[in-house]
Amino acid sequence: MGNEGKEEDRNEKPSSGHPGVLKIMQSIIAGAFGVQSDKRRQEDFSSHSPLPYIVAGLLFTIGFVVTLVIVVKLVLSGQ
C-alpha cells in the first residue's frame, strides 16, 4: 500500500524537456558507433534545441581526432 505512486514517479520523464549531460553523451557515442536506437533518435530530435547535441558532437569529434593523432605519434616514435 502506498507504493503505487513511487513507481509512476520513476517512469515519468522530466517536465523541463531538456536532455541531461549523460543522455547527450550516450546519444553522441551511440551515434558515433552506429548503434543508436530509433526510439532514442526520435527522443533526440524532439528536443527543444539541437545546440547541445551539436556542441557535444563537435567536442567528441575533436577529442577523437586528437586521440588518434597522439596514438599515431606514439606508435611512430617507437620505431
C-alpha positions in Angstrom: 0.0 0.0 0.0 1.2 3.5 -0.8 3.9 2.3 -3.2 1.8 2.8 -6.4 2.9 6.4 -6.8 6.6 5.7 -6.4 6.8 3.5 -9.5 4.9 6.1 -11.6 7.4 8.8 -10.5 10.4 6.8 -11.6 8.9 6.2 -15.1 7.9 9.8 -15.6 10.2 12.0 -17.8 11.4 15.3 -16.5 9.0 18.1 -17.3 11.6 20.6 -18.5 12.2 18.8 -21.8 15.9 19.5 -21.7 18.2 16.4 -22.0 20.8 15.8 -19.4 24.5 15.7 -20.0 24.6 11.9 -19.6 21.8 11.4 -22.1 23.5 13.7 -24.6 26.8 11.8 -24.2 25.1 8.5 -24.6 23.4 9.7 -27.8 26.6 11.1 -29.2 28.6 7.9 -28.5 25.9 5.6 -29.7 25.5 7.7 -32.9 29.3 7.6 -33.5 29.4 3.8 -33.3 26.2 3.5 -35.3 24.1 1.7 -32.6 21.6 4.4 -31.9 18.1 3.0 -31.4 15.2 4.5 -33.4 13.4 5.4 -30.1 16.4 7.3 -28.8 16.9 9.1 -32.1 13.3 10.2 -32.1 13.7 11.5 -28.5 16.9 13.4 -29.5 15.2 15.0 -32.5 12.1 16.0 -30.4 14.4 18.0 -28.1 13.8 21.8 -27.9 17.3 22.8 -29.2 19.8 20.9 -31.3 22.7 23.1 -29.9 23.7 20.7 -27.0 24.0 17.8 -29.5 26.0 19.9 -32.0 28.4 21.1 -29.3 28.8 17.6 -27.8 29.3 16.1 -31.3 32.0 18.7 -32.2 33.8 18.1 -28.9 33.6 14.3 -29.3 35.0 14.6 -32.8 37.8 16.9 -31.8 38.7 14.6 -28.9 38.6 11.5 -31.2 40.9 13.1 -33.8 43.4 14.4 -31.1 43.4 10.9 -29.6 44.2 9.3 -33.0 47.0 11.8 -33.7 48.6 11.1 -30.3 48.3 7.3 -30.7 49.9 7.5 -34.2 52.7 9.7 -32.9 53.4 7.3 -30.1 53.5 4.3 -32.4 55.7 6.0 -34.9 58.1 7.3 -32.3 58.7 3.8 -31.1 60.0 2.6 -34.4 
